[in-house]
Amino acid sequence: MAGKVSKNARRDGAKQLSSRWGGVIKMKSVFENGKLRHVAYCEKTGNTARKVRDLM
């Protein structure tokens, strides 16, 4: 089946983003004070930021 591939199917081979410290950037959800927040963090150093761009 070498036809068209949907954008969701292509997501599997997405690039890994790397931080300025050389670690891989991942996203996680944190529930605190009754709110769900999404946070980017570096796996190598543990630094966190609100946006992925802040770790690059």
Phi, psi and omega in degrees: 000077182261047179265211179287146180241132181290161181296329180288328178288329181285341184299334182303322182261031182293154179289150174268130178276139180244145181275175180289346178265001176093002179267168179274137179269128178236162176249147174215157179255135181237129178255111178213146181056034178075012180233148177259118180244147176256132186230139173265140178218152178268128181291331184283312186257339181085006178294143180238155177207163180286325181239151178298322184300330181291340180265350183275000000 
